[in-house]
Amino acid sequence: MTQYDLIIRPKRHAFDINFKEIWQYRDLLYMFVKRDVITVYKQTVLGPIWFIIQPILTTAIYIVVFGNIAQISTDGQPMALFYLSGIVIWNYFAESFNQTSDTFTQNAAIFGKVYFPRLIMPLSKVTSGLIKFFIQLVFFLAVYAYFLINGEESVQPNWTIALLPVYITIMALMGMGAGILFTSMTTKYRDLKFLITFGVQLLMYATPVIYPMSEIPEGKMKTVLMLNPLSPIVEGFKYAFLGAGNFSWGYLGYSVAFTTVLLIVGIVVFHKTERNFIDTV
């Protein structure tokens, strides 16, 4: 009797998700991550330095526009550190969301020819985005160390720095969950993809990246902004390194719960869509 190493069976229902199979394809995940990184570096003069130039230019613009012209408070922190801390953690979410929100349409050709767990593709985008994030994080830490060495008294790091892996994980999973949910919907409703870039920009202004939550008056507006699950993460990141901002176990738990639900819904919808998306893409 012939023995097969791999047997591909049709999925019986939307919750029939084989996570063991995803682990078995970890070499393919590594290959996609490597491909994404090489594609970014290929035929560039500065290579990974571009990952540093982007937050430098963005920070400089924020300092001029929001710091000097608009006179928005930075909670008594150096403008460079305040804006850079928000940009670094925000960029990872935006990168994860944008890259995974086009999974089906960008990879329709390969999905129609070769079988592998489709979740490998968004996982590879989130993982490769970590490389860009860590490069920017190292740059932030270098600027951060400069201010500490020069005796900047307003900068007060604290024990919540230990929660940095939690913040990174939440941003990755939230970005992936939202991305795979949107890519599942854009296979049928193509015009949604035109709203994604605009929506991410609006979401940034609803997240305390360029302003501190301490400047928002107590009331409905502040409650609404804190119900944005990204707000506790950005505020927690700033609080950990700068000592300014808000940290709340309750809001952190809310972000974790929101991310968990979003990821589960995203995976289920993604899994349901992958069975017949090739007919609509």
BELUR-V572678 format. One record per residue. N is the residue number from 0. RES is the residue in one small letter. PSI is psi in whole degrees, 0 to 359 (999 if undefined). OMEGA is omega in radians with two decimals (NA if undefined). Layout:
n = [N:N]
res = [RES:RES]
psi = [PSI:PSI]
omega = [OMEGA:OMEGA]
This chain:
n = [0:1:2:3:4:5:6:7:8:9:10:11:12:13:14:15:16:17:18:19:20:21:22:23:24:25:26:27:28:29:30:31:32:33:34:35:36:37:38:39:40:41:42:43:44:45:46:47:48:49:50:51:52:53:54:55:56:57:58:59:60:61:62:63:64:65:66:67:68:69:70:71:72:73:74:75:76:77:78:79:80:81:82:83:84:85:86:87:88:89:90:91:92:93:94:95:96:97:98:99:100:101:102:103:104:105:106:107:108:109:110:111:112:113:114:115:116:117:118:119:120:121:122:123:124:125:126:127:128:129:130:131:132:133:134:135:136:137:138:139:140:141:142:143:144:145:146:147:148:149:150:151:152:153:154:155:156:157:158:159:160:161:162:163:164:165:166:167:168:169:170:171:172:173:174:175:176:177:178:179:180:181:182:183:184:185:186:187:188:189:190:191:192:193:194:195:196:197:198:199:200:201:202:203:204:205:206:207:208:209:210:211:212:213:214:215:216:217:218:219:220:221:222:223:224:225:226:227:228:229:230:231:232:233:234:235:236:237:238:239:240:241:242:243:244:245:246:247:248:249:250:251:252:253:254:255:256:257:258:259:260:261:262:263:264:265:266:267:268:269:270:271:272:273:274:275:276:277:278:279:280]
res = [m:t:q:y:d:l:i:i:r:p:k:r:h:a:f:d:i:n:f:k:e:i:w:q:y:r:d:l:l:y:m:f:v:k:r:d:v:i:t:v:y:k:q:t:v:l:g:p:i:w:f:i:i:q:p:i:l:t:t:a:i:y:i:v:v:f:g:n:i:a:q:i:s:t:d:g:q:p:m:a:l:f:y:l:s:g:i:v:i:w:n:y:f:a:e:s:f:n:q:t:s:d:t:f:t:q:n:a:a:i:f:g:k:v:y:f:p:r:l:i:m:p:l:s:k:v:t:s:g:l:i:k:f:f:i:q:l:v:f:f:l:a:v:y:a:y:f:l:i:n:g:e:e:s:v:q:p:n:w:t:i:a:l:l:p:v:y:i:t:i:m:a:l:m:g:m:g:a:g:i:l:f:t:s:m:t:t:k:y:r:d:l:k:f:l:i:t:f:g:v:q:l:l:m:y:a:t:p:v:i:y:p:m:s:e:i:p:e:g:k:m:k:t:v:l:m:l:n:p:l:s:p:i:v:e:g:f:k:y:a:f:l:g:a:g:n:f:s:w:g:y:l:g:y:s:v:a:f:t:t:v:l:l:i:v:g:i:v:v:f:h:k:t:e:r:n:f:i:d:t:v]
psi = [134:133:132:140:331:129:119:119:149:146:133:325:173:336:3:78:123:91:334:324:324:318:323:336:25:331:323:322:314:320:318:320:314:319:315:319:315:322:321:318:335:135:34:145:318:346:228:349:334:330:335:324:320:308:332:311:319:316:317:318:318:321:316:309:304:326:310:317:306:343:40:134:148:29:31:7:155:134:317:316:317:309:320:322:320:321:316:310:325:318:325:319:311:319:314:316:311:319:327:345:355:25:309:314:324:331:22:322:312:326:329:352:325:140:133:159:122:334:343:322:305:327:322:324:317:321:316:330:334:326:313:318:314:327:315:325:319:319:316:317:328:314:320:315:323:314:323:315:326:13:35:106:336:341:114:86:155:182:339:354:333:342:4:315:328:315:316:316:317:315:319:311:325:317:318:316:314:321:313:334:317:321:330:324:327:345:333:323:88:330:346:329:337:341:345:308:314:319:320:321:317:320:326:322:343:4:138:66:316:1:154:148:338:340:351:123:147:135:198:321:315:321:317:317:323:341:348:114:346:334:312:331:313:316:319:321:314:318:320:316:325:336:1:145:194:140:129:125:326:312:327:318:323:317:320:315:316:316:319:312:314:318:317:312:316:315:317:313:318:315:322:321:324:342:335:15:332:339:342:339:999]
omega = [-3.10:3.10:-3.13:3.09:-3.10:3.07:-3.13:-3.14:3.09:3.11:-3.06:-3.13:-3.03:-3.11:3.14:-3.06:-3.08:-3.12:3.09:3.13:3.10:3.11:3.13:3.14:-3.10:3.08:3.09:3.07:3.11:-3.14:3.13:3.10:3.12:3.12:-3.12:-3.12:-3.13:3.13:3.13:-3.07:-2.99:3.08:3.01:-3.12:-3.05:3.10:-3.08:3.11:3.09:3.12:3.12:-3.13:-3.09:3.11:3.09:-3.13:3.13:3.11:3.14:3.13:-3.14:3.13:-3.12:-3.01:-3.04:-3.12:-3.05:-3.09:-3.11:3.11:3.09:-3.10:3.03:3.11:3.12:-3.13:3.01:-3.07:-3.09:-3.12:-3.08:-3.11:-3.11:3.13:3.11:-3.11:-3.06:-3.09:3.11:-3.09:-3.11:3.08:-3.10:3.13:-3.13:-3.12:-3.10:-3.09:-3.12:-3.08:3.14:-3.02:-3.05:-3.08:-3.14:-3.03:-3.12:-3.10:-3.11:3.11:-3.11:-3.07:-3.00:3.08:2.92:3.13:-3.03:3.13:3.10:-3.06:3.09:3.07:3.14:3.12:3.13:-3.13:3.12:3.08:3.10:3.14:3.09:-3.14:-3.10:3.06:3.12:3.11:3.11:3.10:3.09:-3.14:3.09:3.09:3.13:3.13:3.12:-3.14:3.12:-3.13:-3.13:2.99:3.09:-3.01:-3.11:-3.14:-3.07:3.09:-3.10:-3.00:-3.09:3.01:3.12:3.14:-3.12:3.10:3.12:3.13:-3.13:-3.13:3.14:-3.14:-3.14:-3.08:3.10:3.10:3.14:-3.13:3.12:-3.10:-3.11:3.06:3.14:-3.14:3.09:-3.13:-3.10:3.06:-3.14:-3.12:-3.01:-3.06:3.12:-3.08:3.11:3.14:-3.01:-3.12:3.12:-3.13:3.12:3.11:3.10:-3.13:3.12:-3.14:3.05:3.12:-3.07:3.09:-3.07:3.11:3.10:3.12:-3.14:3.14:3.13:-3.13:3.08:-3.14:-3.07:-3.10:-3.14:3.12:3.13:-3.14:3.13:3.05:2.94:-3.03:3.10:-3.07:3.13:-3.13:3.13:3.11:3.13:3.11:3.12:-3.13:-3.10:-3.06:-3.03:-3.09:3.10:-3.10:-3.10:3.00:-3.13:3.08:-3.13:3.13:3.08:3.08:3.08:3.13:3.12:-3.13:3.13:-3.13:-3.14:3.13:-3.13:-3.12:3.13:3.12:3.14:-3.13:-3.13:-3.14:3.10:-3.12:3.12:-3.10:-3.04:-3.10:-3.10:-3.07:-3.06:3.12:-3.08:-3.11:NA]
